[in-house]
Amino acid sequence: MARRLYRHLRGRLLQDLIPAGRPIADAPCAAPGIEVVGYPGAVAGIAASARLCAAALAGDGYAVSVIDLDRIDPATASPGGAGPPVRIWHLNPPMMPKAVLRFGPRRFAAGINIGYWAWELETFPAEWRKAERYMSAFLVPSRFTAEALARITAKPVGVVPHPVPSPAAADPSALRREAGIATDAFLVATVFNFTSSFERKNPLAAIEAFRRAFGEEECSDTGRPARLVVKTANAARYPDQERRLRAAAEGDSRIAVIDAEWPEGRVQALIAASDAYLSLHRSEGYGLTLAEAIVAGVPVVATGWSGNTDFCDPESSFLVPWRLVPVADPHPAYAGLDGARWAEAEAEAAASALRRLRDDPETARWMARAAQDRLNAHVAANDYAGALRTLGIARPTEGP
């Protein structure tokens, strides 16, 4: 009840208290530094995006200040310089009222506030549409999200995919041993956080596709047993959905459901230790774990709709056919979105792709390399430095 009341007040009242955004034309031509604002220490995709943004900007020569709203000192001033400070907020609108109160409304209003918004449908909730007025410009992770956002704002919208770094060196066999998975097994992985919407991430379809692909077999003709690891987080907050997930995997010793708060590096090690990464999502604003798999050299099988199609194409990834269906999800993020759609992937097509990856290792290796080339080219062509230049903000050494 208390949460529902807060969501109501946040959408109806608190959003209106945030000062309107300054026009992007007020931004300094050569910013002395960029502030990256969010919750970078959290275990969530939006926290990872803040960390990746800060690292990328620093690598491009910007002076970067990371502002962690969990540890902010309201008395801390923004860096001085010619013109207002430039900030990139890695927070979605539902998180902004509380964040602005912590940050300080006057301090917020004094800056150029660029929203990095991660959204995964073709239409936006009313709370997001209202939030448009207090941002100066927007960056988003995919063309899919950019096209949706352009329908509700005349402010600049730039596409900057998450610049996923290469994973740290790890011993895949060690992780497999810890999970009780044979070194020679064909390992399929899928990773999601329950807070990001169980229905959207659609892990039940991943389990169905795996079972269709490999039936009840323990080994293939080549002697490789198939295994599926479903890595989750925050299941305790969604007990009904966790029960559905575990019921879908029940009775199949080849399927492991692991719910635990792992460090980011350990999750990436699991992905890197896999032979295929499977995502039968109904919609993605970007598809961060898919990008992490590609960077790690793991071939991907994914729904061929929404944000991941920027870097997953039919030549380098197994894109699963889909049909559009109405959004049906109790998650509060999607409340009131009448007419919203997302994709339902064909489980049999995904099963066929998994069988091919197991039975044709040469094709798997070729597609993994091609996917890396595709992703690297996409990220290089759409980086933060280029997006800021398009907004008229250059590094101090570049000039206007």
N, C-alpha and C positions, 0 to 999 in steps of 0.2 A: 504493500500500500504506500509506504513512504517513498519507495523508488518511483512509483507511478506518479505520485504528487510532484516529486522533484522534476521528473521529465516534463510534466505539464507546465510547471513554472518556468523551467528552462526554455522551452520552446515558445511560450506565450509572453514571457516577461523579461527574463534575464538576457536573452539575445538582444532585446531592444535597448538595454543599458550600455552595450558596448559602443564606443564612439565610432562614427563612420570613418571609413578608410580614406587616407589621403590619396590623391590621384598619383598614378605611377609617374607622371611627368614631373613630380616634385623630387624624384629620386636623384641623388648625386650622380653625375656622369662617371665619376671615378670613386667608387665606394672605398673608404679606408678599411672596412672590414665587413664581414657578414655575420649576423647572429643566427644561429640555428637553434630553434626553440622547440621543446617537446619534453618527452619522458624517455630519454635515450637508455636509461637503465632498465626499462621494463622488458618483459618477455612478450613481445607482440610485434606484428609486422610493421606497425606505424613507428615503433621504437627503433626497429632495424633500419627503417628508411631514414630516420634522423641521423643515425650513426653513419650510414653510407653517404649521406649528403655531406656531412661535416668532413669526412675523409676525402671525398672527391674534390670539394672546394679547396681544402688545404693542399691537395696534390696539384691543383691548378694555380697555386700561388696566392690565393686569397688569405687574408688574416681572418681566421674563423674563431668566433666565440660560441661555445656550446652552452646553452642555458637550460639546465635541468630544472623543470618546474617543481620537482620533489625537493630540491635543495636551494631554491632561489632565495636570495636576500633582496627584499623589496627596495632596500636603500641603495643597492648597487646601480650605478648609472651606466647608461649605454656609452660605447666608445665615442669620444669626441671626433670632430672632423667637419668638413664642409658639407652641409646638408644633413638631412635627417638620417638616422641609422636605418639600415636595410636588414630586414629579418625574414627568415623563411620558417613558417610555422608548420611543423609536422604533427598536426592535430586536425581531426575532423570537427565540424561544427558542434556536435553534442558535447565535446570536451572543452570548447572555447570559453564559455562563461566563467567556469571555475578557474581556468588558466589565466584569463585576463585579470580576474580579481587578485590572484597571486602575483601576477606580473606588475600590476598597477595600471588602472585605466588611463591616467595621464601619460604615463610612460608609453603605453600602447599607442595612444593617439599621436604621439610625437614622431612615430617612425613610419617607414614604408613597410607594410605588412603583407607579405606574399604567402598565400596559403598553399601548402602542398597537400592536396586533397586526394584521398584514396577512396574511390567509390566504384561499385561494380554493377550498377544497373543503368538502363538507358534513361531513366527518369530519377529526379531527386526528391526527397521528402521536403515538406514545407519548411522544416527547421533549417535545412541546408539552403533552401532558396532565400530565406530571410538573412542568412549569414553572409550572403554575397555582398551586401552593402558595406561591410566593415573591412573587407580586404582590398588591397590596392591592385593586386594581380594574382594569377594562379599558375601553379605548376602541377602537373598530374603525371602519373606513370605510364599512361598509354593513350593512343589515339582514340580508343573506345571511350575512355572517360572524358577526354577533351571534347569529343563531339557532343556528349551528353551535357557537359558543363556550358558549352557555347550556346546551348539553347536557352539558358537562363541568365546569361551575363553578356554585357558588351565589353567587359574588361579583358585585357590580354590573357590568353591561356596558352601556356607552353607545355610541351611534352618532354619530360626527362625520366627515362627509365631508371630503375634502381641499378647503380653501378656495382654489381656483385663482384667482390674480389675472389681470386682463386683460393680454394680452401687450404688451410694449413696441412702440411704433410702429416699423414696418419697411416697407421697400419690397419687396412680393412679387415685382415684376418683376425686381429685382436678384438675388434668390435663384434665380429661374427661369433667368436668363441664366447664372449660374454653373453650374447643373446642365444647361444645354443644352436647356431646355424652353421651347417657344414660349409667348409671352404669352397667345395665344388657346387654348392646349391645355386640355382638360378633365383636370386633374391630380388623381389619386387618391393618397393617402399612407397608409402604415401604418408604425408605428414599434414596435420592440421591442428588448430586450436579451437576448442569448443566455443570460445567467445567470439570467433569469427563467423559463426553460423554453421551449425551442423548440416542443415538442409542445403546451404549453398556449397559447402565443401563436398557433400555427397559421398561420404566414405562407404555407405552401403552399396553403392554402385561399383566401387572399386572391389569390394569383396565378391560381389556377384560376377564381375568380369573375370576375376582370378579363378573362381570356381568353374566358370564356363570354359576357361582356357585349359585347365588342367584336370577337370573332372575329379575323380577320386584317386588318380594315380599318385604313386609315391616317387616314381622315377620316369624319365622319358626314355626313348629308345637309345639315346646317347648316354644314359645313366645319370643325368642331372636332375635331382629333385627340385621342385619348385617350392618356394617359400614366400609368404607375404608378411611384411611388418607394417602395422598401422600405428604410427607414432602420434599420440595425442597429448594435449595439455588442458588443464582446467576441467576435467571431466566431472569432478565432484560438484561443480556448480550447476551441472545439467544432468541429474541422476537418471531421468527418464530416457534421455537420448543416449546416455552411456549404456543403459540396459539394452536398448535396441541394437547398439553397435556390438556389444558382447554376445547378444543372442544370435546375430548374423554370423559370428565367427565360431560359435559354440560347436563342439564336436569335430572340429577340423584342426588337427595338431599341426598342420602346415601354416596356420594363420596365428600370428602373435599380435595382440593388442597391448601396447605399452603406453600407459598414462603416467607421465612423470615430468617434473620441471628440470629438463636437461639444459646445461649451458649451450649457447648457440653453436660452439665448435663441435660439441658431441652430436647434435642434430645433423650438422653438415657432414660429419664423419659417417653417420648412418647412410645418408644419401650417397656419399662417395663410395661406400662399400657395396652399393646395390648394383644390380645388372640392368635394372629398368626402374624408372620413376613413373608412377601412375597417378593422374589427376583427372577424375571424371567430374570436376566441378560443374556447377550449373552457371556460374559466372565468376569472373575474376577482373578486378581493376588492373592487375598486372600479372600476377602469378609468380611470386618471389621464389617459392620452393622449386618451381619448374626452372627458373633461371639458375638457381643454385645447382640443380642437377646437371644442367647443360654445361655450366662452368667446370663442374667436376668430371666431365666426360662421360656422363650417364645418359643413355638415350631415353627419350620421354614419350609417353603415350598420354594424350591429353584431349579434352573436349576442344573442338575446333571453333570456338566462339568466344568473344570478348577480348580482354586485354592481352592475353598471352599470344594472340595471333600476330602481334607486332614482331615477335621474334621466333615463334613456332610456325614454320610454313610446311607445306606438304612434301617438300624436297628434303627436309632435314629432321622432321618429327612425324610421329604417327598421330595425325589429327583425326579424332574420332567424330564421325557424323552425328548430327544432333537434330532435334526439332524444338521449336520454341513453344513453351508452355507458360501458363500464368504462374507468377510467383506465389508460392504457398509456404509460409514460414512464420512461426510464432515469434521469431526474434523481433524485439521492439524497434530495431533499426528500420524494418520494412513496414511498419504500421502505417496505414493510410495511403499506401501506394496502389490505388486502384488502377488496373490495366497494365501493371508492370509485368515484364516477361523475363524469362531466362531459359537456358537450354537444358534439354534432357538428352544425355549422350546415349548412344546405342551400345549396350553392354557387349553384344556379340561381336561387334567390330573391334572393340577394345580387346576382347579375348583373342581374336585372330591376330592382332598386333603383338600381344604378349607371346603367343606361341611362336610367331616368326622371330622375335628377338631372341628367344631361347634357342630355337633350332637353327638359326642362321647367324652365328656370331660375327661373320665378316660384314654382313649388312648392318648389324648393330654397331660395330666399330666405325663404319663409314658414316652412318647417320649421326653418331655422337660427334665426330669431327666436323661434319657439315653444320650441325647445330651450333657448335662453338663459333665457327666463322660467322654465321648469321647473327648470333647474339652480339658478338664483339663489334661487328660493323654497325649494328643498330645503336648500341650504347655510345660508340664513338661519334656517331652523327647527331646525337641528341643529348649532349652533356649539359651540366649546370652552367659552365662558363658560357657556352653558346646561348643558352636560354637567357641568362642575365644580360648578355650583350644585346640580344633582341629587344629586351625591355629598356635598353639604353643605359645599362649599368656595366661599366667595364672595370677591370682591375686598375688600381691607381697607376701602375706602370704603363698601362695601355693608353690612358687618356680617353677622351670622348670619341 
